[in-house]
Amino acid sequence: MSKIFTNFIFIVFIAISPIVVAQEVSDAIFFTKKSQITKFHTISELQTLKKGDLIKLYQDRVEEIMIILPFLSLVNEPGIRLNDIGIKEDSRHVKTLRNNTHSTQKNLETTKQTIEELVPYADTEKIIWTILYFEEVIKKMRIGINGNF
């Protein structure tokens, strides 16, 4: 019976080890490509969209800015690890980055709800203008100090 239990514990350990390691690896990354928008728009493209679609674009742009802006002095590209920029990946630094990620996600949920609740009352033209403004900010964030977009 104890051999079966020991084997079971070993199998469970082997099964969850990659999950724990993957979590540690991703915890040391500032942000991923998934955090970034994939398309920039023209005013004429935005004018053809319904308000609900515009609000979704608005939310996506706010999300990218909120995730990346705090790290702009360190990185402007996705997938960069602490080690990549000379920061030791010790438990303190990884924990700090993990805590920031969790608090940002929580804040994003509240911000998205606020946008969903209040932005529909804005004029469509102002929503379009704001999306274009956010996209310009994002372009500048991505260009970085080396000018590589």
Summary of the structure (lengths in Angstrom):
residues: 149
radius of gyration: 20.5
end to end distance: 61.1
largest distance: 71.1
contacts: 359
relative contact order: 0.15
helix: 73%
strand: 1%
